[in-house]
């Protein structure tokens, strides 16, 4: 079910398991003579990381390599439903990942009404998830994965295209309602093409989407809007953004988040702005 797993999240979970132990066992079912995990995919990834990088801790936590599991005799349909319910209430999947699972359930004869009732998931959410899934599927960038299992690694270019496609699909609906975009299909194709050609990272794609939302109301025509899109991509690339995983104090993170909210900016944009101001004041970088 899960198609993408944030490696930093897995690493943090692994550290927590190393310190505190495994609080929740994996939930598995028999599949083709073996046992497959359908609840606990991230925990499995974290345990595998511990085994690889901290073998002594792995042996301490799981003597003889035995990981606590709960075995359930479920059909594939019930396994998907259980996994979907677990992830939905923990909010650990993206809309298109929900869509992929919902589509599989529909293929098994489960109606949207039944899914909504069992998961307490609004019909609007279900339709939105299916719409995003179909948009990604048509671009042939959705990997196939069983519920709860770690995904196979995909080429970086496809992952970037997939992220761009999802962002573009969501944006196209908003821009069409605002009257900025008359042909949403053209916007989606252009957005994806520009991000791939520019080699934008996942974070840069998020930044591009935010800048487009802010700039869209200012343009007077669709052609002007597409020119603005091109300019924003170029400005992002010219800024030479790099991604770093940092440890930041909670009070500072909360202050930055509050500042970002007031300014209508993303957290990354706010922290870049504040760091730049601070470095200029200290004379570490030149003031322009």
Secondary structure, 3 states (H helix, E strand, C coil): CCCCCCHHHHHHHHHHHHHHCCCCCEEEEEECCEEEEEECHHHHHHHHHHHHHCHHHHHHHCHHHCCCEEECCCCHHHHHHHHHHHHHHHCCCCHHHHHHHHHHHHHCCCCHHHHHHHHCCCHHHHHHHHHHHHHHHHCCCCCCCCCCCCCCCCCHHHHHHHHHHHHHHHHHHHHHHHCCCCCHHHHHHHHHHHHHHHCCCHHHHHHHHHHHHHHHCCCCCHHHHHHHHHHHHHHHHHCCCCCCCCCCCHHHHHHHHHHHHHHCCCHHHHHHHHHHHHHHHCCCCCCC
